[in-house]
Amino acid sequence: VIGDPKVFRIVIGAFVKRYKDMNITAVAGIESRGFIFASPVALGLKVPFVPFRKPGKLACQSVGVDIKMRRQSSQVSDQSTFGKDRLEMHEGGFKKGDRVLVIDDMLGSGPS
């Protein structure tokens, strides 16, 4: 999708069209491939983009949440293992009452 500018524009346009009347006030992208789609969607919706990053990656004061991730076992394809991680965002990235659209890896190949 991202290798073809025409297709990429169509996909971003579809997201913007879908969410434009839903009173979205911010778009969050989950590190790092979620940034590729979340940033242009935020621009299209004319709202702030807020990155969710792994611990210690943000330059400003941050807040975070611990998450439970599901990883596919490499030995048995129908079993999953669970691990822990943390996602952080800039403190003050959202305001109370914000309606946030969260965009993650579009292919679903990551554990988040």
DSSP file (Angstrom, degrees, kcal/mol; ACC not computed):
  #  RESIDUE AA STRUCTURE BP1 BP2  ACC     N-H-->O    O-->H-N    N-H-->O    O-->H-N    TCO  KAPPA ALPHA  PHI   PSI    X-CA   Y-CA   Z-CA
    1    1 A V    >         0   0    0      0, 0.0     3,-1.3     0, 0.0     7,-0.5   0.000 360.0 360.0 360.0 -50.2    0.0    0.0    0.0
    2    2 A I  T 3   +     0   0    0      1,-0.3     6,-0.0     5,-0.1     7,-0.0   0.690 360.0  65.5 -74.3 -15.4    2.6    2.6    1.0
    3    3 A G  T 3  S+     0   0    0      1,-0.2    -1,-0.3     2,-0.0     0, 0.0   0.585  97.8  59.2 -78.5 -10.2    4.8    1.7   -2.0
    4    4 A D  S <> S-     0   0    0     -3,-1.3     4,-2.9     1,-0.1     3,-0.3  -0.926  70.8-159.4-122.1 105.0    2.1    3.0   -4.4
    5    5 A P  H  > S+     0   0    0      0, 0.0     4,-2.4     0, 0.0     5,-0.2   0.828  92.4  52.8 -54.6 -35.7    1.3    6.7   -3.8
    6    6 A K  H  > S+     0   0    0      2,-0.2     4,-1.9     1,-0.2     5,-0.1   0.940 113.1  42.5 -65.9 -46.7   -2.1    6.4   -5.5
    7    7 A V  H  > S+     0   0    0     -3,-0.3     4,-2.6     2,-0.2     5,-0.2   0.907 113.4  52.9 -66.1 -42.1   -3.2    3.5   -3.4
    8    8 A F  H  X S+     0   0    0     -4,-2.9     4,-2.6    -7,-0.5     5,-0.2   0.926 109.1  49.4 -59.5 -45.5   -1.8    5.1   -0.2
    9    9 A R  H  X S+     0   0    0     -4,-2.4     4,-2.5    -5,-0.2    -1,-0.2   0.888 110.8  50.6 -60.5 -40.6   -3.8    8.2   -0.9
   10   10 A I  H  X S+     0   0    0     -4,-1.9     4,-2.2     2,-0.2    -2,-0.2   0.918 111.2  47.8 -64.0 -44.5   -6.9    6.2   -1.5
   11   11 A V  H  X S+     0   0    0     -4,-2.6     4,-1.9     2,-0.2    -2,-0.2   0.935 113.9  46.1 -64.1 -46.7   -6.5    4.3    1.8
   12   12 A I  H  X S+     0   0    0     -4,-2.6     4,-2.5     1,-0.2    -2,-0.2   0.919 112.1  52.3 -62.3 -42.9   -5.9    7.5    3.8
   13   13 A G  H  X S+     0   0    0     -4,-2.5     4,-2.7    -5,-0.2    -1,-0.2   0.876 106.6  53.5 -59.9 -38.4   -8.8    9.1    2.1
   14   14 A A  H  X S+     0   0    0     -4,-2.2     4,-2.2     2,-0.2    -1,-0.2   0.904 109.8  47.5 -64.6 -40.9  -11.0    6.2    3.1
   15   15 A F  H  X S+     0   0    0     -4,-1.9     4,-2.1     2,-0.2    -2,-0.2   0.939 113.1  48.1 -63.8 -46.5  -10.0    6.5    6.7
   16   16 A V  H  X S+     0   0    0     -4,-2.5     4,-1.6     1,-0.2    -2,-0.2   0.926 112.5  48.9 -61.0 -44.8  -10.7   10.3    6.7
   17   17 A K  H  < S+     0   0    0     -4,-2.7     4,-0.4     1,-0.2    -1,-0.2   0.910 111.2  50.5 -61.5 -42.2  -14.0    9.8    5.0
   18   18 A R  H  < S+     0   0    0     -4,-2.2     3,-0.2     1,-0.2    -1,-0.2   0.877 122.6  29.5 -63.8 -38.6  -15.1    7.1    7.5
   19   19 A Y  H ><>S+     0   0    0     -4,-2.1     3,-1.8     1,-0.2     5,-0.6   0.462  89.3  98.2-104.5  -2.9  -14.2    9.2   10.6
   20   20 A K  T 3<5S+     0   0    0     -4,-1.6     3,-0.3     1,-0.3    -1,-0.2   0.779  90.5  40.7 -62.6 -27.9  -14.7   12.8    9.4
   21   21 A D  T 3 5S+     0   0    0     -4,-0.4    -1,-0.3    -3,-0.2    -2,-0.1   0.131  93.3  86.1-105.3  19.9  -18.2   13.1   11.0
   22   22 A M  T < 5S-     0   0    0     -3,-1.8    -1,-0.2    77,-0.0    -2,-0.1   0.228  98.6-116.0-105.1  13.3  -17.4   11.3   14.2
   23   23 A N  T   5 -     0   0    0     -3,-0.3    76,-0.3     1,-0.2     2,-0.2   0.848  45.7-179.4  56.7  38.2  -16.1   14.3   16.2
   24   24 A I      < -     0   0    0     -5,-0.6    -1,-0.2     1,-0.1    76,-0.2  -0.521  12.9-175.4 -67.2 132.8  -12.6   12.8   16.5
   25   25 A T        +     0   0    0     74,-2.9     2,-0.3     1,-0.3    75,-0.2   0.530  64.9  10.0-110.0 -10.0  -10.4   15.3   18.4
   26   26 A A  E     -a  100   0A   0     73,-1.3    75,-2.3    21,-0.2     2,-0.5  -0.970  59.7-140.9-162.1 153.1   -7.0   13.4   18.1
   27   27 A V  E     -ab 101  49A   0     21,-2.6    23,-2.8    -2,-0.3     2,-0.4  -0.989  17.3-160.0-120.2 127.2   -5.4   10.5   16.3
   28   28 A A  E     -ab 102  50A   0     73,-2.8    75,-3.1    -2,-0.5     2,-0.4  -0.884   1.9-160.4-106.7 136.8   -3.0    8.2   18.1
   29   29 A G  E     -ab 103  51A   0     21,-1.6    23,-3.0    -2,-0.4     2,-0.4  -0.965  14.1-134.7-117.6 133.3   -0.5    6.0   16.3
   30   30 A I  E  >  - b   0  52A   0     73,-2.1     4,-1.7    -2,-0.4     5,-0.4  -0.728  52.4 -56.8 -90.7 132.7    1.2    3.0   17.9
   31   31 A E  T  4 S-     0   0    0     21,-2.2     2,-0.2    -2,-0.4    74,-0.2  -0.083  98.3 -23.8 -49.4 141.8    4.9    2.7   17.4
   32   32 A S  T >> S+     0   0    0     72,-0.1     3,-1.2     1,-0.1     4,-0.6  -0.800 129.5  32.8-109.1 -24.3    6.1    2.5   14.8
   33   33 A R  H >> S+     0   0    0      1,-0.3     3,-0.7    -2,-0.2     4,-0.7   0.779 109.6  67.3 -69.5 -23.5    4.2    1.3   11.8
   34   34 A G  H 3X S+     0   0    0     -4,-1.7     4,-2.7     1,-0.2     3,-0.4   0.781  90.8  65.5 -62.8 -25.4    1.0    2.9   13.1
   35   35 A F  H <> S+     0   0    0     -3,-1.2     4,-2.0    -5,-0.4    -1,-0.2   0.857  90.1  64.7 -63.1 -35.2    2.7    6.3   12.6
   36   36 A I  H << S+     0   0    0     -3,-0.7    -1,-0.2    -4,-0.6    -2,-0.2   0.867 117.1  24.9 -59.5 -38.5    2.7    5.7    8.9
   37   37 A F  H  X S+     0   0    0     -4,-0.7     4,-1.6    -3,-0.4    -1,-0.2   0.820 118.6  57.7 -94.5 -36.7   -1.1    5.7    8.7
   38   38 A A  H  X S+     0   0    0     -4,-2.7     4,-2.6     1,-0.2     5,-0.2   0.884 100.5  57.1 -66.2 -39.3   -2.1    7.8   11.7
   39   39 A S  H  X S+     0   0    0     -4,-2.0     4,-2.1     1,-0.2    -1,-0.2   0.951 110.7  40.2 -61.2 -52.7   -0.1   10.9   10.8
   40   40 A P  H  > S+     0   0    0      0, 0.0     4,-2.4     0, 0.0    -1,-0.2   0.837 113.9  55.0 -68.4 -28.6   -1.8   11.5    7.4
   41   41 A V  H  X S+     0   0    0     -4,-1.6     4,-2.1     2,-0.2    -2,-0.2   0.926 107.7  50.1 -65.4 -43.0   -5.2   10.6    8.8
   42   42 A A  H  X>S+     0   0    0     -4,-2.6     5,-2.2     1,-0.2     4,-0.9   0.921 110.9  49.3 -59.5 -44.1   -4.7   13.2   11.6
   43   43 A L  H ><5S+     0   0    0     -4,-2.1     3,-0.7     1,-0.2    -1,-0.2   0.928 110.9  49.8 -59.8 -45.0   -3.8   15.8    8.9
   44   44 A G  H 3<5S+     0   0    0     -4,-2.4    -1,-0.2     1,-0.2    -2,-0.2   0.839 114.3  44.0 -63.6 -33.6   -6.9   14.9    6.9
   45   45 A L  H 3<5S-     0   0    0     -4,-2.1    -1,-0.2     2,-0.1    -2,-0.2   0.528 108.7-127.1 -86.8  -7.4   -9.1   15.2   10.0
   46   46 A K  T <<5 +     0   0    0     -4,-0.9    -3,-0.2    -3,-0.7    -4,-0.1   0.906  68.8 120.1  60.5  44.5   -7.3   18.4   11.0
   47   47 A V      < -     0   0    0     -5,-2.2    -1,-0.2    -6,-0.1   -21,-0.2  -0.881  69.8 -82.0-131.2 163.2   -6.6   17.1   14.5
   48   48 A P        -     0   0    0      0, 0.0   -21,-2.6     0, 0.0     2,-0.5  -0.289  34.3-134.6 -65.4 150.2   -3.4   16.5   16.5
   49   49 A F  E     -b   27   0A   0    -23,-0.2   -21,-0.2   -21,-0.0   -10,-0.1  -0.920  19.0-166.9-101.9 131.1   -1.4   13.4   16.0
   50   50 A V  E     -b   28   0A   0    -23,-2.8   -21,-1.6    -2,-0.5     2,-0.3  -0.963  11.2-144.4-122.2 113.9   -0.2   11.7   19.3
   51   51 A P  E     -b   29   0A   0      0, 0.0     2,-0.6     0, 0.0    39,-0.4  -0.583   1.6-151.5 -79.0 138.0    2.5    9.0   19.1
   52   52 A F  E     +b   30   0A   0    -23,-3.0   -21,-2.2    -2,-0.3     2,-0.3  -0.951  29.3 176.8-102.2 120.9    2.3    6.1   21.4
   53   53 A R  B     -C   88   0B   0     35,-3.0    35,-3.4    -2,-0.6     3,-0.1  -0.786  34.1 -94.9-125.2 165.5    5.9    4.9   22.0
   54   54 A K    >   -     0   0    0     -2,-0.3     3,-1.5    33,-0.2     4,-0.2  -0.378  69.2 -64.7 -71.8 159.9    7.8    2.3   23.9
   55   55 A P  T 3  S+     0   0    0      0, 0.0    -1,-0.2     0, 0.0    31,-0.0  -0.095 117.5  11.5 -53.6 138.7    9.3    3.5   27.3
   56   56 A G  T 3  S+     0   0    0     -3,-0.1    -2,-0.1     1,-0.1     0, 0.0   0.482  94.9 104.4  79.9   4.0   12.0    6.2   27.2
   57   57 A K    <   +     0   0    0     -3,-1.5     2,-0.3    31,-0.0    -1,-0.1   0.656  58.3  85.5 -92.4 -17.1   11.6    7.1   23.5
   58   58 A L        -     0   0    0     -4,-0.2     4,-0.1     1,-0.1    31,-0.0  -0.646  66.4-147.1 -90.7 143.4    9.8   10.4   24.0
   59   59 A A  S    S+     0   0    0     -2,-0.3    -1,-0.1     2,-0.1     2,-0.1   0.776  78.4  59.5 -78.0 -27.5   11.7   13.7   24.6
   60   60 A C  S    S-     0   0    0      1,-0.2    -2,-0.1    31,-0.0     2,-0.1  -0.373 106.6 -67.9 -96.4 175.0    9.1   15.3   26.9
   61   61 A Q        -     0   0    0     -2,-0.1    30,-2.8    30,-0.1     2,-0.3  -0.405  64.2-163.4 -57.9 135.7    7.5   14.2   30.2
   62   62 A S  E     -D   90   0B   0     28,-0.3     2,-0.3    -4,-0.1    28,-0.2  -0.857  22.6-155.8-128.9 161.4    5.4   11.1   29.4
   63   63 A V  E     -D   89   0B   0     26,-2.3    26,-2.6    -2,-0.3     2,-0.3  -0.907  24.6-179.5-125.7 157.0    2.6    9.0   30.9
   64   64 A G  E     -D   88   0B   0     -2,-0.3     2,-0.4    24,-0.2    24,-0.2  -0.911  23.9-136.2-152.3 177.0    2.0    5.4   30.1
   65   65 A V  E     -D   87   0B   0     22,-2.3    22,-2.3    -2,-0.3     2,-0.3  -0.999  25.0-123.1-140.3 138.8    0.1    2.2   30.4
   66   66 A D  E     -D   86   0B   0     -2,-0.4     2,-0.3    20,-0.2    20,-0.3  -0.643  34.1-162.0 -79.4 139.0    1.3   -1.4   30.8
   67   67 A I  E     -D   85   0B   0     18,-2.8    18,-2.1    -2,-0.3     2,-0.5  -0.892  18.5-134.3-125.0 154.3   -0.1   -3.6   28.2
   68   68 A K  E     -D   84   0B   0     -2,-0.3     2,-0.4    16,-0.2    16,-0.2  -0.932  28.5-160.3-105.0 125.5   -0.5   -7.4   27.7
   69   69 A M  E     -D   83   0B   0     14,-3.2    14,-2.2    -2,-0.5     2,-0.6  -0.828  11.4-141.3-111.8 146.0    0.6   -8.6   24.3
   70   70 A R  E     -D   82   0B   0     41,-1.0     2,-0.4    -2,-0.4    12,-0.2  -0.914  19.8-173.1-104.5 126.5   -0.2  -11.8   22.5
   71   71 A R  E     -D   81   0B   0     10,-3.4    10,-3.1    -2,-0.6     2,-0.3  -0.962  26.5-119.0-119.7 137.4    2.5  -13.3   20.5
   72   72 A Q  E     -D   80   0B   0     -2,-0.4     8,-0.2     8,-0.2     2,-0.2  -0.560  33.5-116.8 -71.8 131.5    2.1  -16.3   18.2
   73   73 A S        -     0   0    0      6,-2.2     6,-0.2     3,-0.4    -1,-0.1  -0.479  13.2-146.9 -68.3 137.3    4.2  -19.3   19.4
   74   74 A S  S    S+     0   0    0     -2,-0.2     3,-0.2     1,-0.2    -1,-0.1   0.681  94.6  49.7 -79.4 -16.5    6.9  -20.2   16.8
   75   75 A Q  S    S+     0   0    0      1,-0.3     2,-0.5     4,-0.0    -1,-0.2   0.855 118.7  28.4 -91.8 -37.5    6.6  -23.9   17.7
   76   76 A V    >   -     0   0    0      3,-0.1     3,-1.6     1,-0.1    -3,-0.4  -0.974  68.9-152.1-129.0 117.9    2.9  -24.5   17.6
   77   77 A S  T 3  S+     0   0    0     -2,-0.5    -1,-0.1     1,-0.3    -4,-0.1   0.697  92.6  51.4 -67.3 -20.5    0.8  -22.3   15.2
   78   78 A D  T 3  S+     0   0    0     -6,-0.1     2,-0.4     2,-0.0    -1,-0.3   0.347  96.4  82.6-100.1   8.7   -2.4  -22.5   17.2
   79   79 A Q    <   -     0   0    0     -3,-1.6    -6,-2.2    -6,-0.2     2,-0.4  -0.862  59.7-160.0-111.2 147.7   -0.9  -21.5   20.6
   80   80 A S  E     - D   0  72B   0     -2,-0.4     2,-0.3    -8,-0.2    -8,-0.2  -0.930   3.8-152.8-122.8 149.3   -0.2  -18.0   21.8
   81   81 A T  E     - D   0  71B   0    -10,-3.1   -10,-3.4    -2,-0.4     2,-0.4  -0.874  14.9-137.1-114.9 154.5    2.1  -16.7   24.5
   82   82 A F  E     + D   0  70B   0     -2,-0.3     2,-0.3   -12,-0.2   -12,-0.2  -0.901  23.0 172.8-115.9 141.6    1.5  -13.5   26.4
   83   83 A G  E     - D   0  69B   0    -14,-2.2   -14,-3.2    -2,-0.4     2,-0.3  -0.843  25.4-117.4-134.8 173.4    4.1  -10.9   27.4
   84   84 A K  E     + D   0  68B   0     -2,-0.3     2,-0.3   -16,-0.2   -16,-0.2  -0.852  34.3 154.4-114.7 151.0    4.1   -7.5   28.9
   85   85 A D  E     - D   0  67B   0    -18,-2.1   -18,-2.8    -2,-0.3     2,-0.4  -0.879  30.1-123.6-153.6-174.0    5.2   -4.2   27.5
   86   86 A R  E     - D   0  66B   0     -2,-0.3     2,-0.4   -20,-0.3   -20,-0.2  -0.999   9.8-158.4-142.5 140.7    4.4   -0.5   28.1
   87   87 A L  E     - D   0  65B   0    -22,-2.3   -22,-2.3    -2,-0.4     2,-0.3  -0.962  15.1-168.8-117.1 139.7    3.2    2.3   25.8
   88   88 A E  E     -CD  53  64B   0    -35,-3.4   -35,-3.0    -2,-0.4     2,-0.3  -0.903   7.7-174.3-127.2 155.8    3.8    5.9   26.6
   89   89 A M  E     - D   0  63B   0    -26,-2.6   -26,-2.3    -2,-0.3   -37,-0.1  -0.927  43.2 -77.0-138.7 163.6    2.6    9.3   25.2
   90   90 A H  E >   - D   0  62B   0    -39,-0.4     3,-2.0    -2,-0.3   -28,-0.3  -0.392  55.6-105.0 -60.7 135.9    3.4   12.9   26.0
   91   91 A E  T 3  S+     0   0    0    -30,-2.8    -1,-0.1     1,-0.3   -30,-0.1  -0.451 110.5  22.4 -60.4 131.1    1.9   14.1   29.2
   92   92 A G  T 3  S+     0   0    0     -2,-0.2    -1,-0.3     2,-0.1    -2,-0.1   0.562  81.0 131.6  84.9   8.9   -1.1   16.3   28.2
   93   93 A G  S <  S+     0   0    0     -3,-2.0     2,-0.3   -42,-0.1    -2,-0.1   0.791  74.1  32.8 -63.9 -27.4   -1.4   14.7   24.7
   94   94 A F  S    S-     0   0    0     -4,-0.2     2,-0.3     4,-0.0    -2,-0.1  -0.901  75.2-141.6-125.2 156.4   -5.1   14.3   25.3
   95   95 A K    >   -     0   0    0     -2,-0.3     3,-2.4     1,-0.1    -2,-0.0  -0.841  41.4 -83.5-111.9 155.3   -7.6   16.4   27.2
   96   96 A K  T 3  S+     0   0    0     -2,-0.3    -1,-0.1     1,-0.3     0, 0.0  -0.334 119.0  23.9 -55.1 132.3  -10.5   15.0   29.2
   97   97 A G  T 3  S+     0   0    0      1,-0.3    -1,-0.3    -3,-0.0    -3,-0.0   0.354  86.6 148.0  91.1  -5.3  -13.4   14.3   26.9
   98   98 A D    <   -     0   0    0     -3,-2.4     2,-0.7     1,-0.1    -1,-0.3  -0.295  44.7-138.7 -60.5 146.3  -11.3   13.8   23.7
   99   99 A R        -     0   0    0    -76,-0.3   -74,-2.9     2,-0.0   -73,-1.3  -0.940  27.9-165.2-106.7 109.0  -12.5   11.3   21.1
  100  100 A V  E     -a   26   0A   0     -2,-0.7     2,-0.6   -76,-0.2   -73,-0.2  -0.835  17.4-153.2-108.5 128.9   -9.3    9.5   20.0
  101  101 A L  E     -a   27   0A   0    -75,-2.3   -73,-2.8    -2,-0.5     2,-0.5  -0.884  18.0-155.0 -93.9 122.2   -8.9    7.4   17.0
  102  102 A V  E     -a   28   0A   0     -2,-0.6     2,-0.5   -75,-0.2   -73,-0.2  -0.880   9.5-170.4-104.5 126.2   -6.2    4.8   17.6
  103  103 A I  E     +a   29   0A   0    -75,-3.1   -73,-2.1    -2,-0.5     2,-0.2  -0.969   8.4 174.0-120.1 126.4   -4.3    3.4   14.6
  104  104 A D        -     0   0    0     -2,-0.5   -67,-0.1   -75,-0.2   -72,-0.1  -0.455  52.9 -38.9-113.7-172.7   -1.9    0.5   14.9
  105  105 A D    >   -     0   0    0    -74,-0.2     3,-0.9    -2,-0.2    -1,-0.2  -0.302  52.4-146.0 -51.9 120.6    0.0   -1.7   12.4
  106  106 A M  T 3  S+     0   0    0      1,-0.2    -1,-0.2   -73,-0.2   -72,-0.0   0.744  94.8  52.1 -67.1 -24.5   -2.4   -2.2    9.5
  107  107 A L  T 3  S-     0   0    0      1,-0.0    -1,-0.2     0, 0.0    -2,-0.1   0.620  98.3-134.2 -89.7 -12.9   -1.1   -5.6    8.8
  108  108 A G    <   +     0   0    0     -3,-0.9    -2,-0.1     1,-0.1    -3,-0.0   0.786  65.2 129.0  67.6  26.5   -1.5   -7.0   12.3
  109  109 A S        +     0   0    0      3,-0.0    -1,-0.1     2,-0.0    -3,-0.0   0.626  52.5  77.3 -89.1 -12.4    1.9   -8.5   12.3
  110  110 A G  S    S-     0   0    0     -5,-0.1    -6,-0.0     1,-0.1     0, 0.0  -0.448  84.9-117.5 -95.0 170.4    3.1   -7.0   15.5
  111  111 A P              0   0    0      0, 0.0   -41,-1.0     0, 0.0   -28,-0.1   0.605 360.0 360.0 -82.8 -13.0    2.2   -8.0   19.1
  112  112 A S              0   0    0    -43,-0.1   -44,-0.1   -82,-0.0   -41,-0.1   0.506 360.0 360.0 -78.2 360.0    0.4   -4.8   20.2
